[in-house]
Amino acid sequence: MPESKLEAVHQVFIVQQLAMFERPQSVRDALKQNFDIEISLPGIIHYDISNPDLPKKWKTLFKSTRTKFLKNSSEIPIAQKSYRLKKLQTMFESEESNAPALQSKKRMQSLLEQAAKESGDAFTNEMKHRHTDPNGEALRPSKIIVEVVPSAIVTPKAADSTATEKHESDD
């Protein structure tokens, strides 16, 4: 079992990384880089909450870490619209300074479109409804009256005879 080979600090690291949606391969790489520890992917996956044999203390840590992570997404820069727009601006300026190649222009157009979507909240799941007019007054339902007027059905033959009669009256 992987737990016996790892110290508690390493186990906590694995559980917390998985709880923050890191891929097992990324967790494995981070363990190697930060702690100089190598572990198999099944050893990493052992600490995922989907493992029915995961000890209760790790399940509790996983759940609390996941809850905090989801609650504190505002601390992640890319989750902020202003940060994303700033990065898009930087990328746009970089492309703009490049030679006016067609690829660069296409990339710039893509960045402009992305920024417009970002500014217009195209990437949110919020639905905006207008409940007031520009003066702040509540919108009131309008009454629409539709009057149905019977129309004459014009067939090609009837249209020809009407046109002929009109030409004769013009003479």
OpenMM code with the backbone's topology and positions (N, CA, C; nanometers):
from openmm import Vec3, app, unit

residues = "MET PRO GLU SER LYS LEU GLU ALA VAL HIS GLN VAL PHE ILE VAL GLN GLN LEU ALA MET PHE GLU ARG PRO GLN SER VAL ARG ASP ALA LEU LYS GLN ASN PHE ASP ILE GLU ILE SER LEU PRO GLY ILE ILE HIS TYR ASP ILE SER ASN PRO ASP LEU PRO LYS LYS TRP LYS THR LEU PHE LYS SER THR ARG THR LYS PHE LEU LYS ASN SER SER GLU ILE PRO ILE ALA GLN LYS SER TYR ARG LEU LYS LYS LEU GLN THR MET PHE GLU SER GLU GLU SER ASN ALA PRO ALA LEU GLN SER LYS LYS ARG MET GLN SER LEU LEU GLU GLN ALA ALA LYS GLU SER GLY ASP ALA PHE THR ASN GLU MET LYS HIS ARG HIS THR ASP PRO ASN GLY GLU ALA LEU ARG PRO SER LYS ILE ILE VAL GLU VAL VAL PRO SER ALA ILE VAL THR PRO LYS ALA ALA ASP SER THR ALA THR GLU LYS HIS GLU SER ASP ASP".split()
positions = [
    Vec3(0.0857, -0.1193, 0.0000),
    Vec3(0.0000, 0.0000, 0.0000),
    Vec3(0.0895, 0.1246, 0.0000),
    Vec3(0.0583, 0.2264, -0.0849),
    Vec3(0.1443, 0.3433, -0.0982),
    Vec3(0.1628, 0.4224, 0.0306),
    Vec3(0.0657, 0.4194, 0.1205),
    Vec3(0.0756, 0.4993, 0.2430),
    Vec3(0.1989, 0.4640, 0.3252),
    Vec3(0.2323, 0.3362, 0.3319),
    Vec3(0.3442, 0.2952, 0.4164),
    Vec3(0.4779, 0.3425, 0.3609),
    Vec3(0.4862, 0.3739, 0.2325),
    Vec3(0.6105, 0.4170, 0.1712),
    Vec3(0.6298, 0.5682, 0.1770),
    Vec3(0.5242, 0.6408, 0.2038),
    Vec3(0.5306, 0.7869, 0.2041),
    Vec3(0.5140, 0.8422, 0.3444),
    Vec3(0.5793, 0.9555, 0.3677),
    Vec3(0.5586, 1.0254, 0.4943),
    Vec3(0.4260, 1.0997, 0.4876),
    Vec3(0.3748, 1.1375, 0.6028),
    Vec3(0.2450, 1.2052, 0.6101),
    Vec3(0.2426, 1.3331, 0.5263),
    Vec3(0.3523, 1.4087, 0.5247),
    Vec3(0.3564, 1.5333, 0.4493),
    Vec3(0.3367, 1.5063, 0.2997),
    Vec3(0.3896, 1.3947, 0.2505),
    Vec3(0.3750, 1.3596, 0.1097),
    Vec3(0.2325, 1.3138, 0.0799),
    Vec3(0.1758, 1.2406, 0.1713),
    Vec3(0.0382, 1.1948, 0.1543),
    Vec3(-0.0578, 1.3134, 0.1522),
    Vec3(-0.0373, 1.4087, 0.2429),
    Vec3(-0.1200, 1.5290, 0.2468),
    Vec3(-0.1070, 1.6047, 0.1154),
    Vec3(0.0152, 1.6173, 0.0671),
    Vec3(0.0397, 1.6868, -0.0590),
    Vec3(-0.0398, 1.6224, -0.1727),
    Vec3(-0.0332, 1.4917, -0.1824),
    Vec3(-0.1031, 1.4197, -0.2898),
    Vec3(-0.2533, 1.4410, -0.2800),
    Vec3(-0.3086, 1.4213, -0.1614),
    Vec3(-0.4533, 1.4356, -0.1424),
    Vec3(-0.4984, 1.5771, -0.1775),
    Vec3(-0.4251, 1.6764, -0.1311),
    Vec3(-0.4642, 1.8148, -0.1567),
    Vec3(-0.4531, 1.8506, -0.3046),
    Vec3(-0.3503, 1.8022, -0.3707),
    Vec3(-0.3353, 1.8310, -0.5131),
    Vec3(-0.4488, 1.7678, -0.5939),
    Vec3(-0.4827, 1.6455, -0.5620),
    Vec3(-0.5934, 1.5792, -0.6314),
    Vec3(-0.7259, 1.6513, -0.6037),
    Vec3(-0.7420, 1.6979, -0.4814),
    Vec3(-0.8647, 1.7702, -0.4451),
    Vec3(-0.8769, 1.9016, -0.5217),
    Vec3(-0.7622, 1.9558, -0.5644),
    Vec3(-0.7634, 2.0815, -0.6397),
    Vec3(-0.7601, 2.0551, -0.7907),
    Vec3(-0.8090, 1.9369, -0.8291),
    Vec3(-0.8277, 1.8996, -0.9696),
    Vec3(-0.6975, 1.8830, -1.0481),
    Vec3(-0.5870, 1.8595, -0.9805),
    Vec3(-0.4627, 1.8312, -1.0525),
    Vec3(-0.4693, 1.6889, -1.1065),
    Vec3(-0.4148, 1.6705, -1.2250),
    Vec3(-0.4091, 1.5370, -1.2844),
    Vec3(-0.3064, 1.4533, -1.2091),
    Vec3(-0.3299, 1.3234, -1.2002),
    Vec3(-0.2337, 1.2371, -1.1298),
    Vec3(-0.0905, 1.2517, -1.1834),
    Vec3(-0.0747, 1.2640, -1.3143),
    Vec3(0.0600, 1.2806, -1.3709),
    Vec3(0.1250, 1.4098, -1.3215),
    Vec3(0.0452, 1.5168, -1.3113),
    Vec3(0.0978, 1.6442, -1.2609),
    Vec3(0.1389, 1.6331, -1.1144),
    Vec3(0.0597, 1.5602, -1.0363),
    Vec3(0.0925, 1.5395, -0.8945),
    Vec3(0.2213, 1.4587, -0.8839),
    Vec3(0.2324, 1.3578, -0.9671),
    Vec3(0.3542, 1.2747, -0.9684),
    Vec3(0.4768, 1.3599, -1.0013),
    Vec3(0.4645, 1.4449, -1.1033),
    Vec3(0.5754, 1.5325, -1.1427),
    Vec3(0.6105, 1.6315, -1.0310),
    Vec3(0.5075, 1.6853, -0.9647),
    Vec3(0.5302, 1.7812, -0.8559),
    Vec3(0.5988, 1.7135, -0.7371),
    Vec3(0.5641, 1.5889, -0.7075),
    Vec3(0.6310, 1.5145, -0.6001),
    Vec3(0.7793, 1.4969, -0.6314),
    Vec3(0.8077, 1.4656, -0.7561),
    Vec3(0.9471, 1.4471, -0.7973),
    Vec3(1.0234, 1.5790, -0.7860),
    Vec3(0.9613, 1.6860, -0.8335),
    Vec3(1.0278, 1.8162, -0.8339),
    Vec3(1.0438, 1.8741, -0.6930),
    Vec3(0.9388, 1.8668, -0.6115),
    Vec3(0.9404, 1.9308, -0.4799),
    Vec3(1.0041, 1.8458, -0.3689),
    Vec3(0.9889, 1.7134, -0.3797),
    Vec3(1.0352, 1.6269, -0.2706),
    Vec3(1.1374, 1.5228, -0.3150),
    Vec3(1.1669, 1.5191, -0.4436),
    Vec3(1.2575, 1.4205, -0.5005),
    Vec3(1.2097, 1.2785, -0.4677),
    Vec3(1.0774, 1.2593, -0.4819),
    Vec3(1.0162, 1.1296, -0.4555),
    Vec3(0.9479, 1.0823, -0.5828),
    Vec3(0.9715, 0.9567, -0.6176),
    Vec3(0.9061, 0.8977, -0.7332),
    Vec3(0.8031, 0.7978, -0.6838),
    Vec3(0.6857, 0.8041, -0.7460),
    Vec3(0.5768, 0.7135, -0.7093),
    Vec3(0.5004, 0.6820, -0.8378),
    Vec3(0.4443, 0.5638, -0.8440),
    Vec3(0.3702, 0.5227, -0.9638),
    Vec3(0.2365, 0.5967, -0.9718),
    Vec3(0.1805, 0.6020, -1.0921),
    Vec3(0.0480, 0.6650, -1.1066),
    Vec3(-0.0585, 0.5926, -1.0250),
    Vec3(-0.0590, 0.4581, -1.0210),
    Vec3(-0.1561, 0.3924, -0.9322),
    Vec3(-0.1364, 0.4322, -0.7857),
    Vec3(-0.0121, 0.4590, -0.7478),
    Vec3(0.0146, 0.5043, -0.6113),
    Vec3(-0.0471, 0.6409, -0.5848),
    Vec3(-0.0461, 0.7276, -0.6856),
    Vec3(-0.1087, 0.8601, -0.6732),
    Vec3(-0.2608, 0.8446, -0.6702),
    Vec3(-0.3119, 0.7659, -0.7624),
    Vec3(-0.4577, 0.7485, -0.7755),
    Vec3(-0.5170, 0.6854, -0.6497),
    Vec3(-0.4352, 0.6120, -0.5768),
    Vec3(-0.4807, 0.5528, -0.4506),
    Vec3(-0.5392, 0.6595, -0.3574),
    Vec3(-0.4879, 0.7823, -0.3649),
    Vec3(-0.5299, 0.8905, -0.2745),
    Vec3(-0.6486, 0.9714, -0.3271),
    Vec3(-0.7049, 0.9289, -0.4389),
    Vec3(-0.8223, 0.9985, -0.4923),
    Vec3(-0.9463, 0.9552, -0.4152),
    Vec3(-1.0399, 1.0476, -0.4037),
    Vec3(-1.1618, 1.0210, -0.3251),
    Vec3(-1.2469, 0.9096, -0.3864),
    Vec3(-1.2262, 0.8826, -0.5128),
    Vec3(-1.3043, 0.7768, -0.5780),
    Vec3(-1.2602, 0.6368, -0.5337),
    Vec3(-1.1487, 0.6278, -0.4630),
    Vec3(-1.1008, 0.4990, -0.4131),
    Vec3(-1.1820, 0.4603, -0.2896),
    Vec3(-1.2583, 0.3522, -0.2979),
    Vec3(-1.3404, 0.3126, -0.1815),
    Vec3(-1.2570, 0.2709, -0.0607),
    Vec3(-1.1309, 0.2346, -0.0827),
    Vec3(-1.0444, 0.1918, 0.0269),
    Vec3(-0.9654, 0.3070, 0.0888),
    Vec3(-0.9879, 0.4284, 0.0422),
    Vec3(-0.9157, 0.5437, 0.0956),
    Vec3(-0.9561, 0.5645, 0.2418),
    Vec3(-0.8586, 0.5727, 0.3313),
    Vec3(-0.8912, 0.5935, 0.4726),
    Vec3(-0.9720, 0.7221, 0.4944),
    Vec3(-1.0519, 0.7173, 0.5988),
    Vec3(-1.1428, 0.8278, 0.6291),
    Vec3(-1.0696, 0.9608, 0.6453),
    Vec3(-0.9511, 0.9604, 0.7097),
    Vec3(-0.8799, 1.0864, 0.7323),
    Vec3(-0.8431, 1.1525, 0.5996),
    Vec3(-0.8122, 1.0717, 0.4955),
    Vec3(-0.7779, 1.1299, 0.3656),
    Vec3(-0.9033, 1.1760, 0.2912),
    Vec3(-1.0123, 1.1045, 0.3103),
    Vec3(-1.1393, 1.1487, 0.2498),
    Vec3(-1.1830, 1.2818, 0.3092),
    Vec3(-1.1679, 1.2949, 0.4395),
    Vec3(-1.2041, 1.4197, 0.5072),
    Vec3(-1.1164, 1.5343, 0.4582),
    Vec3(-0.9861, 1.5083, 0.4491),
    Vec3(-0.8942, 1.6107, 0.3989),
    Vec3(-0.9267, 1.6471, 0.2550),
    Vec3(-0.9548, 1.5481, 0.1734),
    Vec3(-0.9889, 1.5719, 0.0329),
    Vec3(-1.1115, 1.6622, 0.0229),
    Vec3(-1.2172, 1.6268, 0.0959),
    Vec3(-1.3426, 1.7050, 0.0897),
    Vec3(-1.3230, 1.8475, 0.1401),
    Vec3(-1.2509, 1.8638, 0.2490),
    Vec3(-1.2324, 1.9996, 0.3018),
    Vec3(-1.1445, 2.0828, 0.2081),
    Vec3(-1.0434, 2.0212, 0.1499),
    Vec3(-0.9574, 2.0921, 0.0553),
    Vec3(-1.0371, 2.1315, -0.0691),
    Vec3(-1.1186, 2.0405, -0.1204),
    Vec3(-1.2001, 2.0686, -0.2394),
    Vec3(-1.2974, 2.1826, -0.2114),
    Vec3(-1.3609, 2.1813, -0.0948),
    Vec3(-1.4551, 2.2874, -0.0578),
    Vec3(-1.3851, 2.4224, -0.0513),
    Vec3(-1.2717, 2.4271, 0.0163),
    Vec3(-1.1955, 2.5525, 0.0255),
    Vec3(-1.1502, 2.5988, -0.1120),
    Vec3(-1.1048, 2.5054, -0.1918),
    Vec3(-1.0569, 2.5393, -0.3256),
    Vec3(-1.1691, 2.6019, -0.4095),
    Vec3(-1.2842, 2.5407, -0.4076),
    Vec3(-1.3965, 2.5937, -0.4862),
    Vec3(-1.4455, 2.7269, -0.4312),
    Vec3(-1.4444, 2.7418, -0.2999),
    Vec3(-1.4898, 2.8656, -0.2370),
    Vec3(-1.3936, 2.9810, -0.2628),
    Vec3(-1.2654, 2.9507, -0.2698),
    Vec3(-1.1641, 3.0547, -0.2824),
    Vec3(-1.1121, 3.0721, -0.4251),
    Vec3(-1.1957, 3.0458, -0.5227),
    Vec3(-1.1500, 3.0618, -0.6608),
    Vec3(-1.1149, 3.2070, -0.6918),
    Vec3(-1.1628, 3.3000, -0.6104),
    Vec3(-1.1302, 3.4408, -0.6337),
    Vec3(-0.9823, 3.4683, -0.6114),
    Vec3(-0.9133, 3.3790, -0.5419),
    Vec3(-0.7700, 3.3962, -0.5194),
    Vec3(-0.6871, 3.3509, -0.6390),
    Vec3(-0.7511, 3.2869, -0.7347),
    Vec3(-0.6810, 3.2401, -0.8540),
    Vec3(-0.6900, 3.3512, -0.9580),
    Vec3(-0.5768, 3.4064, -0.9974),
    Vec3(-0.5798, 3.5218, -1.0874),
    Vec3(-0.6615, 3.5011, -1.2146),
    Vec3(-0.6461, 3.3884, -1.2797),
    Vec3(-0.7136, 3.3687, -1.4075),
    Vec3(-0.8655, 3.3606, -1.3927),
    Vec3(-0.9131, 3.3421, -1.2709),
    Vec3(-1.0572, 3.3395, -1.2469),
    Vec3(-1.1163, 3.4807, -1.2488),
    Vec3(-1.0307, 3.5818, -1.2509),
    Vec3(-1.0761, 3.7214, -1.2486),
    Vec3(-1.0785, 3.7788, -1.3894),
    Vec3(-1.1899, 3.8403, -1.4249),
    Vec3(-1.2046, 3.8972, -1.5578),
    Vec3(-1.0973, 4.0020, -1.5867),
    Vec3(-1.0680, 4.0868, -1.4919),
    Vec3(-0.9681, 4.1920, -1.5147),
    Vec3(-0.8304, 4.1324, -1.5437),
    Vec3(-0.7949, 4.0247, -1.4760),
    Vec3(-0.6672, 3.9588, -1.5006),
    Vec3(-0.6638, 3.9004, -1.6415),
    Vec3(-0.7727, 3.8342, -1.6823),
    Vec3(-0.7784, 3.7741, -1.8161),
    Vec3(-0.7696, 3.8817, -1.9234),
    Vec3(-0.8391, 3.9929, -1.9025),
    Vec3(-0.8332, 4.1019, -2.0000),
    Vec3(-0.6927, 4.1614, -2.0072),
    Vec3(-0.6277, 4.1733, -1.8938),
    Vec3(-0.4912, 4.2270, -1.8922),
    Vec3(-0.3979, 4.1351, -1.9708),
    Vec3(-0.4107, 4.0051, -1.9509),
    Vec3(-0.3283, 3.9086, -2.0236),
    Vec3(-0.3588, 3.9135, -2.1737),
    Vec3(-0.4856, 3.9258, -2.2091),
    Vec3(-0.5221, 3.9374, -2.3505),
    Vec3(-0.4614, 4.0637, -2.4106),
    Vec3(-0.4627, 4.1723, -2.3339),
    Vec3(-0.4036, 4.2971, -2.3807),
    Vec3(-0.2536, 4.2793, -2.4063),
    Vec3(-0.1853, 4.2126, -2.3156),
    Vec3(-0.0421, 4.1883, -2.3304),
    Vec3(-0.0143, 4.1045, -2.4557),
    Vec3(-0.0951, 3.9996, -2.4753),
    Vec3(-0.0770, 3.9157, -2.5936),
    Vec3(-0.1049, 3.9948, -2.7211),
    Vec3(-0.2082, 4.0789, -2.7179),
    Vec3(-0.2434, 4.1593, -2.8342),
    Vec3(-0.1294, 4.2551, -2.8692),
    Vec3(-0.0752, 4.3226, -2.7696),
    Vec3(0.0348, 4.4162, -2.7937),
    Vec3(0.1575, 4.3441, -2.8488),
    Vec3(0.1811, 4.2239, -2.8016),
    Vec3(0.2928, 4.1445, -2.8518),
    Vec3(0.2723, 4.1104, -2.9993),
    Vec3(0.1517, 4.0685, -3.0344),
    Vec3(0.1205, 4.0371, -3.1744),
    Vec3(0.1280, 4.1618, -3.2610),
    Vec3(0.0817, 4.2731, -3.2065),
    Vec3(0.0783, 4.3987, -3.2807),
    Vec3(0.2200, 4.4450, -3.3166),
    Vec3(0.3153, 4.4176, -3.2285),
    Vec3(0.4520, 4.4612, -3.2538),
    Vec3(0.5241, 4.3703, -3.3529),
    Vec3(0.4671, 4.2521, -3.3795),
    Vec3(0.5273, 4.1609, -3.4766),
    Vec3(0.5072, 4.2139, -3.6177),
    Vec3(0.5749, 4.1506, -3.7111),
    Vec3(0.5580, 4.1878, -3.8521),
    Vec3(0.4114, 4.1695, -3.8904),
    Vec3(0.3631, 4.2504, -3.9832),
    Vec3(0.2215, 4.2425, -4.0190),
    Vec3(0.1888, 4.1193, -4.1034),
    Vec3(0.2300, 4.0048, -4.0561),
    Vec3(0.2021, 3.8802, -4.1262),
    Vec3(0.0553, 3.8442, -4.1102),
    Vec3(0.0050, 3.7672, -4.2055),
    Vec3(-0.1358, 3.7267, -4.2024),
    Vec3(-0.1666, 3.6480, -4.0760),
    Vec3(-0.0748, 3.5598, -4.0358),
    Vec3(-0.0958, 3.4820, -3.9134),
    Vec3(-0.1113, 3.5734, -3.7929),
    Vec3(-0.0279, 3.6765, -3.7865),
    Vec3(-0.0335, 3.7702, -3.6756),
    Vec3(-0.1674, 3.8437, -3.6747),
    Vec3(-0.2142, 3.8822, -3.7925),
    Vec3(-0.3428, 3.9534, -3.8010),
    Vec3(-0.4577, 3.8629, -3.7585),
    Vec3(-0.4516, 3.7378, -3.7980),
    Vec3(-0.5564, 3.6429, -3.7577),
    Vec3(-0.5543, 3.6238, -3.6063),
    Vec3(-0.4358, 3.6148, -3.5510),
    Vec3(-0.4215, 3.5988, -3.4057),
    Vec3(-0.4754, 3.7227, -3.3331),
    Vec3(-0.4439, 3.8407, -3.3874),
    Vec3(-0.4924, 3.9650, -3.3270),
    Vec3(-0.6448, 3.9693, -3.3311),
    Vec3(-0.7022, 3.9285, -3.4433),
    Vec3(-0.8476, 3.9268, -3.4557),
    Vec3(-0.9080, 3.8319, -3.3526),
    Vec3(-0.8449, 3.7170, -3.3360),
    Vec3(-0.8916, 3.6201, -3.2373),
    Vec3(-0.8839, 3.6771, -3.0955),
    Vec3(-0.7754, 3.7476, -3.0657),
    Vec3(-0.7598, 3.8083, -2.9330),
    Vec3(-0.8629, 3.9175, -2.9097),
    Vec3(-0.8913, 3.9964, -3.0130),
    Vec3(-0.9937, 4.1008, -3.0000),
    Vec3(-1.1310, 4.0391, -2.9740),
    Vec3(-1.1597, 3.9319, -3.0451),
    Vec3(-1.2879, 3.8641, -3.0254),
    Vec3(-1.2975, 3.8066, -2.8848),
    Vec3(-1.1888, 3.7464, -2.8399),
    Vec3(-1.1853, 3.6902, -2.7045),
    Vec3(-1.2086, 3.7994, -2.5995),
    Vec3(-1.1430, 3.9138, -2.6177),
    Vec3(-1.1587, 4.0245, -2.5223),
    Vec3(-1.3021, 4.0772, -2.5239),
    Vec3(-1.3621, 4.0843, -2.6424),
    Vec3(-1.5011, 4.1311, -2.6514),
    Vec3(-1.5945, 4.0349, -2.5784),
    Vec3(-1.5726, 3.9073, -2.5954),
    Vec3(-1.6548, 3.8078, -2.5255),
    Vec3(-1.6352, 3.8184, -2.3750),
    Vec3(-1.5102, 3.8352, -2.3352),
    Vec3(-1.4761, 3.8488, -2.1934),
    Vec3(-1.5466, 3.9705, -2.1341),
    Vec3(-1.5439, 4.0813, -2.2053),
    Vec3(-1.6049, 4.2060, -2.1571),
    Vec3(-1.7561, 4.1965, -2.1525),
    Vec3(-1.8121, 4.1196, -2.2441),
    Vec3(-1.9576, 4.1074, -2.2504),
    Vec3(-2.0126, 3.9931, -2.1691),
    Vec3(-1.9313, 3.9374, -2.0814),
    Vec3(-1.9709, 3.8257, -1.9955),
    Vec3(-2.0211, 3.7045, -2.0730),
    Vec3(-1.9601, 3.6800, -2.1890),
    Vec3(-1.9985, 3.5639, -2.2680),
    Vec3(-1.9595, 3.4337, -2.1993),
    Vec3(-1.8662, 3.4402, -2.1037),
    Vec3(-1.8176, 3.3200, -2.0390),
    Vec3(-1.8737, 3.3011, -1.8989),
    Vec3(-1.9868, 3.3611, -1.8721),
    Vec3(-2.0499, 3.3399, -1.7419),
    Vec3(-2.1801, 3.2655, -1.7639),
    Vec3(-2.2338, 3.2097, -1.6604),
    Vec3(-2.3615, 3.1420, -1.6733),
    Vec3(-2.4741, 3.2295, -1.6186),
    Vec3(-2.4462, 3.3589, -1.6080),
    Vec3(-2.5479, 3.4510, -1.5596),
    Vec3(-2.6409, 3.4895, -1.6743),
    Vec3(-2.7677, 3.4981, -1.6442),
    Vec3(-2.8631, 3.5489, -1.7421),
    Vec3(-2.9059, 3.6856, -1.6926),
    Vec3(-2.8946, 3.7828, -1.7792),
    Vec3(-2.9294, 3.9180, -1.7386),
    Vec3(-3.0653, 3.9540, -1.7971),
    Vec3(-3.1511, 4.0025, -1.7113),
    Vec3(-3.2838, 4.0448, -1.7526),
    Vec3(-3.3011, 4.1902, -1.7143),
    Vec3(-3.3603, 4.2634, -1.8037),
    Vec3(-3.3847, 4.4028, -1.7748),
    Vec3(-3.5247, 4.4157, -1.7146),
    Vec3(-3.5316, 4.4709, -1.5945),
    Vec3(-3.6594, 4.4875, -1.5260),
    Vec3(-3.6985, 4.6338, -1.5127),
    Vec3(-3.6105, 4.7223, -1.5587),
    Vec3(-3.6399, 4.8647, -1.5502),
    Vec3(-3.6065, 4.9313, -1.6828),
    Vec3(-3.6676, 5.0459, -1.7057),
    Vec3(-3.6354, 5.1235, -1.8257),
    Vec3(-3.5109, 5.2076, -1.7952),
    Vec3(-3.4602, 5.2823, -1.8927),
    Vec3(-3.3381, 5.3606, -1.8688),
    Vec3(-3.3497, 5.4610, -1.7533),
    Vec3(-3.4714, 5.5006, -1.7163),
    Vec3(-3.4916, 5.5949, -1.6058),
    Vec3(-3.5048, 5.5258, -1.4712),
    Vec3(-3.4962, 5.3917, -1.4704),
    Vec3(-3.5070, 5.3179, -1.3458),
    Vec3(-3.6496, 5.2789, -1.3098),
    Vec3(-3.7443, 5.3140, -1.3954),
    Vec3(-3.8847, 5.2783, -1.3705),
    Vec3(-3.9076, 5.1316, -1.4064),
    Vec3(-3.9947, 5.0666, -1.3302),
    Vec3(-4.0249, 4.9267, -1.3582),
    Vec3(-4.0910, 4.9138, -1.4949),
    Vec3(-4.0495, 4.8121, -1.5670),
    Vec3(-4.1112, 4.7872, -1.6976),
    Vec3(-4.2514, 4.7331, -1.6750),
    Vec3(-4.3444, 4.7813, -1.7570),
    Vec3(-4.4821, 4.7343, -1.7470),
    Vec3(-4.5149, 4.6594, -1.8744),
    Vec3(-4.5924, 4.5552, -1.8617),
    Vec3(-4.6289, 4.4813, -1.9823),
    Vec3(-4.7065, 4.5721, -2.0776),
    Vec3(-4.6777, 4.5595, -2.2037),
    Vec3(-4.7473, 4.6389, -2.3044),
    Vec3(-4.8600, 4.5562, -2.3628),
    Vec3(-4.9644, 4.6270, -2.4030),
    Vec3(-5.0761, 4.5606, -2.4663),
    Vec3(-5.0565, 4.5728, -2.6164),
    Vec3(-5.0583, 4.4596, -2.6833),
    Vec3(-5.0415, 4.4590, -2.8276),
    Vec3(-5.1727, 4.4130, -2.8896),
    Vec3(-5.2215, 4.4946, -2.9798),
    Vec3(-5.3457, 4.4608, -3.0485),
    Vec3(-5.3111, 4.4260, -3.1929),
    Vec3(-5.3544, 4.3098, -3.2340),
    Vec3(-5.3307, 4.2658, -3.3708),
    Vec3(-5.4656, 4.2578, -3.4395),
    Vec3(-5.4770, 4.3308, -3.5502),
    Vec3(-5.6009, 4.3290, -3.6264),
    Vec3(-5.5788, 4.2429, -3.7489),
    Vec3(-5.6639, 4.1413, -3.7632),
    Vec3(-5.6529, 4.0522, -3.8774),
    Vec3(-5.7436, 4.1059, -3.9869),
    Vec3(-5.6840, 4.1308, -4.1016),
    Vec3(-5.7581, 4.1843, -4.2149),
    Vec3(-5.7635, 4.0770, -4.3220),
    Vec3(-5.8837, 4.0461, -4.3697),
    Vec3(-5.8925, 3.9446, -4.4754),
    Vec3(-5.8251, 3.9981, -4.6017),
    Vec3(-5.7511, 3.9133, -4.6671),
    Vec3(-5.6839, 3.9569, -4.7894),
    Vec3(-5.7379, 3.8780, -4.9072),
    Vec3(-5.7294, 3.9389, -5.0243),
    Vec3(-5.7745, 3.8719, -5.1454),
    Vec3(-5.6650, 3.7761, -5.1890),
    Vec3(-5.7037, 3.6606, -5.2292),
    Vec3(-5.6083, 3.5637, -5.2794),
    Vec3(-5.5919, 3.5905, -5.4278),
    Vec3(-5.4706, 3.6158, -5.4685),
    Vec3(-5.4439, 3.6487, -5.6082),
    Vec3(-5.3786, 3.5279, -5.6731),
    Vec3(-5.4438, 3.4775, -5.7759),
    Vec3(-5.3879, 3.3665, -5.8513),
    Vec3(-5.3190, 3.4242, -5.9742),
    Vec3(-5.2309, 3.3492, -6.0386),
    Vec3(-5.1633, 3.4011, -6.1573),
    Vec3(-5.2615, 3.4473, -6.2647),
    Vec3(-5.3718, 3.3743, -6.2821),
    Vec3(-5.4711, 3.4109, -6.3837),
    Vec3(-5.5384, 3.5419, -6.3456),
    Vec3(-5.5729, 3.5566, -6.2185),
    Vec3(-5.6375, 3.6798, -6.1718),
    Vec3(-5.5409, 3.7969, -6.1844),
    Vec3(-5.4136, 3.7743, -6.1571),
    Vec3(-5.3144, 3.8805, -6.1678),
    Vec3(-5.3005, 3.9260, -6.3124),
    Vec3(-5.3045, 3.8326, -6.4083),
    Vec3(-5.2943, 3.8671, -6.5503),
    Vec3(-5.4141, 3.9484, -6.5954),
    Vec3(-5.5326, 3.9098, -6.5514),
    Vec3(-5.6527, 3.9833, -6.5939),
    Vec3(-5.6553, 4.1225, -6.5338),
    Vec3(-5.6040, 4.1374, -6.4115),
    Vec3(-5.5994, 4.2689, -6.3484),
    Vec3(-5.5015, 4.3578, -6.4230),
    Vec3(-5.3893, 4.3023, -6.4626),
    Vec3(-5.2885, 4.3790, -6.5349),
    Vec3(-5.3414, 4.4202, -6.6717),
    Vec3(-5.4157, 4.3301, -6.7377),
    Vec3(-5.4711, 4.3608, -6.8698),
    Vec3(-5.5743, 4.4714, -6.8591),
    Vec3(-5.6607, 4.4628, -6.7564),
    Vec3(-5.7634, 4.5658, -6.7367),
    Vec3(-5.6989, 4.7008, -6.7108),
    Vec3(-5.5885, 4.7021, -6.6364),
    Vec3(-5.5224, 4.8265, -6.6029),
    Vec3(-5.4633, 4.8902, -6.7282),
    Vec3(-5.4020, 4.8094, -6.8156),
    Vec3(-5.3449, 4.8631, -6.9392),
    Vec3(-5.4532, 4.9203, -7.0312),
    Vec3(-5.5694, 4.8555, -7.0351),
    Vec3(-5.6785, 4.9022, -7.1190),
    Vec3(-5.7329, 5.0332, -7.0663),
    Vec3(-5.7343, 5.0509, -6.9354),
    Vec3(-5.7880, 5.1748, -6.8791),
    Vec3(-5.6897, 5.2894, -6.8961),
    Vec3(-5.5581, 5.2558, -6.9147),
    Vec3(-5.4574, 5.3598, -6.9339),
    Vec3(-5.4689, 5.4228, -7.0716),
    Vec3(-5.5250, 5.3511, -7.1693),
    Vec3(-5.5348, 5.4029, -7.3073),
    Vec3(-5.6321, 5.5109, -7.3219),
] * unit.nanometer
topology = app.Topology()
chain = topology.addChain("A")
for resn in residues:
    res = topology.addResidue(resn, chain)
    for name in ("N", "CA", "C"):
        topology.addAtom(name, app.Element.getBySymbol(name[0]), res)
